[in-house]
Amino acid sequence: MKAFEQTIASLTPMGRKGTPKELRGLVVLLASDASSFITGQVFTQDGGWTST
């Protein structure tokens, strides 16, 4: 499994896996009144994986 994780990390522009702490900002936004007008969106937090 370690080899798989290293391969994924090497292919990700950020060069590493994300951590649960890095999701906090999006979770706080979506749980707050600041997101009251947000509908039907897909938020991607993938370290740049889909930007390549």
PyMOL commands that set and color helices and strands:
alter all, ss='L'
color gray80, all
select helices_A, chain A and resi 2-11+20-31+33-35+49-51
alter helices_A, ss='H'
color red, helices_A
deselect
rebuild
show_as cartoon
